[in-house]
Amino acid sequence: MDKDWLVTGKNITFHHQLGKQKIKVLDGLNLKISKGEIICLRGPSGSGKSTLLNILGLIEPFQDGQLTFMGQNFSLISEQQKNKIRRYQLGFIFQDFQLIDVLSARENVEWFLARQGIKDNVRREIALENLAKVGLEDQIDKKPVEMSGGQRQRIAIARALAKKPSFILADEPTASLDQKTGKQIMSILSALKHQSGVSMIIASHDEMVAEYVDRIITLTDGKITDDQLISR
């Protein structure tokens, strides 16, 4: 019996058009991600890591191939359906946090829940619950500018988790942090995976990240050149 895949990509091709010249970024890439799996995506600059994350996050369209998410073929669904998947099924964690500085930690989490039409009292409850999961229950009223980099990244994780996504995409989530704080962030993500069964793909150059993932996929010139299952 086939594995229960969350995401499958077949012959994904992406290129930039510069005048008459096509600059290929992803070259017939094939990818499968199972439910409840953490993957580290590695590769040199220009290998296609960020482009792949953008495609998986429905931020950037690809030119050729087939991509399915939970059995849905992205080539066959409308932009409205893609927006719905982004809003309810996908969580995003960024290197630069992308928080709203004038809002508190709680309000940052609630702001994204408001876009889902969740009522005020329910939003607050969900925000507090997820901030507690990342150890910020005593920092809920502080603004990002009053907090450390590690605390700001924890807000970003709580924000991503609050929508109860099936899939989290993280772009260099430890790059702006010291090694100790980076390990704390990865420990949180690993624990949350075991608690909720959410799948994650983490683009990272940080060697430490490998200690917390199930697979390491290496991209070179837009192709997967290594796909290593980590046994512990």
N, C-alpha and C positions, 0 to 999 in steps of 0.2 A: 504493500500500500504506500502511495506517495506521502511524503511528509506534509504536514499542515502548514503551508507557506503563507506568511502574511503579505509579502511583497515578492513579485517575480518580474524581472526585466529580461527581455530577449532582444539581442542585437540592437541595443540602444545606441543611437548615433546622434552626436551633436556637433555642430560647427558654427563658427563665427564667419560672417560674410564681410570681407574687407574689399570693397570694390568688386572686381571679378574673381578675386581669390577667396577660396574657402579654407579657413583655418580649423582643422579637425581637433576637437577637444576630447570627445568620447568616440571610440572607434569599435562599433559592434560589441558593446559591453553586455555580458550576461551576468545576472545577479539573482540570488534567492536569499530571502531573509525569513526565518521561521518565527513563530509567535514566542514571546518571552526570551528573546535572544539579544545579547549586547555584542555589537560588532565595532571594532576599531578600524577605521579607514585610514590607511597610510599612503604616503607617496610624496615625491618631491614637488616643489612649487611648479605649477603648470601641468600636473599629471591628471587633473580633472576632478579632484576631490570636491571642491566647492560647487562646481557645476553639477556633479552627481547629487549632492545634497539638495541643491535648488530644484533639480528635476524631481527627486523623491518628495520634496515638500510642495510640489505643484506651483513653484514660484517661476520656473523657467520651462518653456515647452521644448521638447526634443524633436528632431527632424524625421527620424526614422526608427523603427523597432516597435516593440510592444511592452507596455508597463501595466501591471495589474496590482491592485491593492485590495485585499480582502475579497478577491474574486471579481472586482470591477476593472474593466479595461478602460484606462484613462483616455484612450483615443476615441472611445465611443460615448463619453459622457459630456454634458454641457459645462460651460464655465460656472453656471449657477451650482451645479452638483459638485464641481471641484472646490468652489468657495465653501460649501457646506462641509466637505471632508477636511479642508484646512481648519475650519472653525471648531469642529467637534472631534476630529479623529487624530489630528497631528499636533504635537507639541514641539516648540522650538527653544533651544538654548544657544546663546551666542557668546562669542569671546568678549564682546564689549557690553554684555548684559542687556542693553537696549531697554532700560527702565525709564520711567517718567519721573524726573528729579523732583518735581513739585508735589508728588503724591507720596504718601507713606508706604511702607512695605505692604500693609494690608490693602490699601487702595490700589496699589499696582496690580495685585492679584485680582482684586474685584473688578478693575476696569475691563479686563479681558473677558471676565464672566458676564459682564453687562452686555457685551456684544452677542452673547448667546440668549439674551432675553431672560436671564435668571433674576428672580425678585431680590430686592435689597437684603432682606433678612437671611435668605438662603445663601446669597453671595457672601455675606459676612461669615456665616458658619463654615462654608467651604474654604474661604481664604484662611481663617484661623486654623482649621484642621490641617491644611497643607503647609502652612508656615510652621506649625508645631512638628510636622514630619521632618522638616529640615533644621529643627532646633532653633527657631526664631520666635518662639511663643512670647518671649519677653522683649522683643524688638519691633512689635507690630506697628507702633506709631512713629517709628523713626523714618526719616526720609533717606533715600539712597546716599545722598551726599554726606550724611552723618555716619555712614557705615563703612566697614572695610570691604576690600574686593571680594573676599570669601563670603561675607554676609550678603553682598549684592548678588553674587552668583547663586546663593541659596534662595533669594527672592525669585530669581529667574527660574530656578528649578520648581519652586512652589507654584509659580504662575503656569509653567508648562504642565504640571501634574493636576492642577485644579480642574481642568476640563476633562480629566480621566481619558487621556488619549490612548489609542492603540499603539502608536508609534511616536517616538521622540527622536528628533534630529538635532545633534549638537555639533557646533562648529568650533573647534579648539576651546572647549569649556574651561580648561585649566591653564591656558597660555598666559593669562594676565595675573596668575596667582603664584605664590611661592610653593615649593615642593610639599611642605607640610599641609598647607591649605588645599592644594590640588588633590592630595591623597584623601583628605576629608570629603571633598566634593565627590570623588569617585566612589568612596565608601557609601555615601548617601545614595548615589545613583544605583550602585549594585544592590544595596538593601531594598530600595524601592522596586527594583525589577523583581526581586524574590517575593515582595509583598503583593504587588499588583499584576505581575505578569506582562508588563509593558515591554515592547521591543524597543531597542535603541540602536542607532548608528552614530558613532562619534568620530568625526574627523580630527585627528590629532597627530602631532609630531612628538608628543611627550611619551618617552619610553615607559614611564610609570603606569600609564593607562592600561598597558597590556596585562598588568597584574589583576585587572578587574573585569576583563571581557571574556566572551566565549569564543570569538573568532577574530582573526586579524586578516583583513583584506588589503592587499597592496596594489595600488594603481601606478602604472608607468605608461606615459604617452597615451592615456585614454583607454588602456586595456588592463584587465585584472591579470597580474603576473604572478600572484601568490594568494592562496586562500587557505589559511592555516587554522585548524581547529585546536583550541587550547584545552589540554587535559590537566586536571588537578586532582 
